Amino acid sequence: MKNAASNTTEIFKNAPVPKAVISNVIPSIVSMIMVLLYNLADTFFIGQTKDAYMVAAVSVATPAFLFFMAVGMLFGIGGTSLISRMLGEGKQEKAKHTSAFCFWTGITIGVLAMILIWIFVKPICQMVGASSDTMEYASQYLNIVAVGIPFLILSNSFSNIIRSEGNAKIAMMGMIIGNLANIILDPIMILGLHWNVAGAAIATVIGNILSAGFYISHLLSRRTMLSINPRDYQIRGGIASGVFAIGIPASLNSILLSTSNIVINNLMVAYGDMAVAGLGVAMKVNMIVIMLLIGLGTGIQPLLGYCYGAGNKKRYVEVLKFSLALAFGLSLIMTVICYCGAGPLVHAFLEDESAYTYGMSFARIYIYSGPVMGILFVLINAIQAAGAAFPSLILSISRQGILYIPILFTFNEVFRTERTLALAQPVTDYLSVTLAIVLFMVTYHKYFVTIQSQANS
């Protein structure tokens, strides 16, 4: 317990800003790279079956999977924000109650979700855009993946929460173990055993179980100040409200991402299953940039939260400035790499000429927003770190909801082309960055400057 506390103090409070940022960001980015490789592996090895309908089926099933990842984000981001602020204020017991709340509530939701998918799998597949040609594959994939949903929620929650106590490397290891297992099992089960879509789903379930198991073993050890003991479970005292205040806006972003994927899949299916397959692969290519930048943003959130909880305005600003510069540089580099490498990347997943043409075109359109995405994710996490529920909510429902979906329908109605459907995302992203800058300025003044002034008066 003492070692865990001193580790948090050393990294969050005393380490030089570049070292503090890098030591938290690198494990987070590595974790996101593993998530990315896992996402790419499923599509890549399914693509090696030479059946574009299987690729399309996994693509249309992805939004349903993302929805339950969003539940993990709810507890992961909400719990991290509250716990890091509590540790900054020296409230370690409340941090333990918060982690126990996130663990047991997440498991309960996961079990209920698993049962609901088994009961309503075909209506869910229809809702997310499965056609008559992809229905069998999509429902088979979701039926199996449902088994791992409780573990998916736990691994997504605690890959974030464990970073809130300064254990970024432990958080990284859990993601590496689960996703590496999935990547290794994919070719064995999909191609070696010829289980195809079912093999991809089974590999995903096993990966989630291993990742969750690793985090549970850590949380039961003496190396952590967090707890999953049922006796530490507590809702009152601002715990549930504190987690949900930031967690719901964060998960809404993922839920709306899932919803917007469903919408664009349903609009794109009018141009054929090959257009849907191309879109799914383009999203995977774009994810190379997005996941790295999400890793950077989530990596600095515990550090910013600790600085906020401790009332250390100077260090908060220094961390933010360094992170923004780092994010912008990484954004530019990854944009160039993905734009120039779009052809080989898409070809790795799709061999059908029509699907490849769509995928190549969509991938280069999606990457237009790459240069500014780092700024967006840093500011999102800076807002969440301060516990600013309302600005976080506005930003979360804007990017994939009240901005993106109307733009998507408008572009579809006015232009009626596949390319302009894809273009709706970068247009939305630039508007979202502008909104994020405004909301951060409001948040910084209201939640940091004003509160600190009141404390000093």
Rosetta blueprint (number, residue, H / E / L):
1 M L
2 K H
3 N H
4 A H
5 A H
6 S H
7 N H
8 T H
9 T H
10 E H
11 I H
12 F H
13 K H
14 N H
15 A L
16 P L
17 V H
18 P H
19 K H
20 A H
21 V H
22 I H
23 S H
24 N H
25 V H
26 I H
27 P H
28 S H
29 I H
30 V H
31 S H
32 M H
33 I H
34 M H
35 V H
36 L H
37 L H
38 Y H
39 N H
40 L H
41 A H
42 D H
43 T H
44 F H
45 F H
46 I H
47 G H
48 Q L
49 T L
50 K L
51 D L
52 A H
53 Y H
54 M H
55 V H
56 A H
57 A H
58 V H
59 S H
60 V H
61 A H
62 T H
63 P H
64 A H
65 F H
66 L H
67 F H
68 F H
69 M H
70 A H
71 V H
72 G H
73 M H
74 L H
75 F H
76 G H
77 I H
78 G H
79 G H
80 T H
81 S H
82 L H
83 I H
84 S H
85 R H
86 M H
87 L H
88 G H
89 E L
90 G L
91 K L
92 Q H
93 E H
94 K H
95 A H
96 K H
97 H H
98 T H
99 S H
100 A H
101 F H
102 C H
103 F H
104 W H
105 T H
106 G H
107 I H
108 T H
109 I H
110 G H
111 V H
112 L H
113 A H
114 M H
115 I H
116 L H
117 I H
118 W H
119 I H
120 F H
121 V H
122 K H
123 P H
124 I H
125 C H
126 Q H
127 M H
128 V L
129 G L
130 A L
131 S L
132 S L
133 D L
134 T L
135 M H
136 E H
137 Y H
138 A H
139 S H
140 Q H
141 Y H
142 L H
143 N H
144 I H
145 V H
146 A H
147 V H
148 G H
149 I H
150 P H
151 F H
152 L H
153 I H
154 L H
155 S H
156 N H
157 S H
158 F H
159 S H
160 N H
161 I H
162 I H
163 R H
164 S H
165 E H
166 G L
167 N L
168 A H
169 K H
170 I H
171 A H
172 M H
173 M H
174 G H
175 M H
176 I H
177 I H
178 G H
179 N H
180 L H
181 A H
182 N H
183 I H
184 I H
185 L H
186 D H
187 P H
188 I H
189 M H
190 I H
191 L H
192 G H
193 L L
194 H L
195 W L
196 N H
197 V H
198 A H
199 G H
200 A H
201 A H
202 I H
203 A H
204 T H
205 V H
206 I H
207 G H
208 N H
209 I H
210 L H
211 S H
212 A H
213 G H
214 F H
215 Y H
216 I H
217 S H
218 H H
219 L H
220 L L
221 S L
222 R L
223 R L
224 T L
225 M L
226 L L
227 S L
228 I L
229 N L
230 P H
231 R H
232 D H
233 Y L
234 Q L
235 I L
236 R L
237 G L
238 G L
239 I H
240 A H
241 S H
242 G H
243 V H
244 F H
245 A H
246 I H
247 G H
248 I H
249 P H
250 A H
251 S H
252 L H
253 N H
254 S H
255 I H
256 L H
257 L H
258 S H
259 T H
260 S H
261 N H
262 I H
263 V H
264 I H
265 N H
266 N H
267 L H
268 M H
269 V H
270 A H
271 Y H
272 G L
273 D H
274 M H
275 A H
276 V H
277 A H
278 G H
279 L H
280 G H
281 V H
282 A H
283 M H
284 K H
285 V H
286 N H
287 M H
288 I H
289 V H
290 I H
291 M H
292 L H
293 L H
294 I H
295 G H
296 L H
297 G H
298 T H
299 G H
300 I H
301 Q H
302 P H
303 L H
304 L H
305 G H
306 Y H
307 C H
308 Y H
309 G H
310 A L
311 G L
312 N L
313 K H
314 K H
315 R H
316 Y H
317 V H
318 E H
319 V H
320 L H
321 K H
322 F H
323 S H
324 L H
325 A H
326 L H
327 A H
328 F H
329 G H
330 L H
331 S H
332 L H
333 I H
334 M H
335 T H
336 V H
337 I H
338 C H
339 Y H
340 C H
341 G L
342 A H
343 G H
344 P H
345 L H
346 V H
347 H H
348 A H
349 F H
350 L L
351 E L
352 D L
353 E H
354 S H
355 A H
356 Y H
357 T H
358 Y H
359 G H
360 M H
361 S H
362 F H
363 A H
364 R H
365 I H
366 Y H
367 I H
368 Y H
369 S H
370 G H
371 P H
372 V H
373 M H
374 G H
375 I H
376 L H
377 F H
378 V H
379 L H
380 I H
381 N H
382 A H
383 I H
384 Q H
385 A H
386 A L
387 G L
388 A L
389 A H
390 F H
391 P H
392 S H
393 L H
394 I H
395 L H
396 S H
397 I H
398 S H
399 R H
400 Q H
401 G H
402 I H
403 L L
404 Y H
405 I H
406 P H
407 I H
408 L H
409 F H
410 T H
411 F H
412 N H
413 E H
414 V H
415 F L
416 R L
417 T L
418 E H
419 R H
420 T H
421 L H
422 A H
423 L H
424 A H
425 Q H
426 P H
427 V H
428 T H
429 D H
430 Y H
431 L H
432 S H
433 V H
434 T H
435 L H
436 A H
437 I H
438 V H
439 L H
440 F H
441 M H
442 V H
443 T H
444 Y H
445 H H
446 K H
447 Y H
448 F H
449 V H
450 T H
451 I H
452 Q H
453 S H
454 Q H
455 A H
456 N H
457 S L
